[in-house]
């Protein structure tokens, strides 16, 4: 039986940050370089399930708060990037900073650039942890 890639497979769990709204310098047009604009970020981080041994200790789990803090720190930066694709790759790198994350699905949307697109426009990428010395 197959499953949707954004759902955890049997033996996995998904740590979710859904629709985090941040203001960043992003875009290829001159007017986009002058002011921050809202970006919505959704991060799904997949890890091996804890199995029968359950723990209520945060240190035993991947923390959504850690990636939220890193994303907020990134938003405070004045560094400009052109593409949502570039930002999505940066977010994937942040997800893989925790060695327990095996794969990640990242969604980045510019929420206000096209008014007719109520949910925004952007990109979704699905990445597996890079193999040692290789690309994932």
Long-range contacts (C-beta under 8 A, 24 or more apart in sequence): 5-105, 5-126, 6-44, 6-105, 8-46, 8-49, 9-46, 11-48, 11-49, 12-46, 12-47, 12-48, 12-49, 12-102, 13-46, 13-47, 13-48, 13-49, 13-50, 14-44, 14-45, 14-46, 15-43, 15-44, 15-45, 15-46, 15-47, 15-61, 15-62, 15-63, 15-64, 15-101, 16-42, 16-43, 16-44, 16-45, 16-64, 17-41, 17-42, 17-43, 17-64, 17-67, 17-68, 17-71, 18-42, 20-68, 20-71, 21-111, 22-71, 22-72, 22-74, 22-75, 23-75, 24-74, 24-75, 24-77, 24-81, 24-87, 25-78, 25-79, 25-80, 25-81, 26-80, 26-81, 26-82, 26-83, 26-84, 26-87, 26-110, 27-82, 27-110, 27-113, 28-82, 28-83, 33-80, 37-110, 37-112, 37-113, 38-110, 38-111, 38-112, 39-84, 39-87, 39-108, 39-109, 39-110, 39-111, 39-122, 40-107, 40-108, 40-109, 40-111, 40-120, 40-122, 41-71, 41-87, 41-91, 41-106, 41-107, 41-108, 41-109, 42-106, 42-107, 43-67, 43-71, 43-91, 43-95, 43-104, 43-105, 43-106, 43-107, 44-104, 44-105, 44-106, 45-95, 45-98, 45-101, 45-103, 45-104, 46-101, 46-102, 46-103, 46-104, 46-105, 47-100, 47-101, 47-102, 48-100, 48-102, 62-98, 62-100, 62-101, 63-98, 66-98, 67-91, 67-94, 67-95, 70-94, 70-97, 84-108, 84-109, 84-110, 84-121, 84-122, 84-123, 85-123, 85-125, 88-122, 88-123, 88-124, 88-125, 89-125, 92-125, 92-127, 95-127, 96-127, 96-129, 96-130, 101-129, 102-128, 102-129, 103-127, 103-128, 103-129
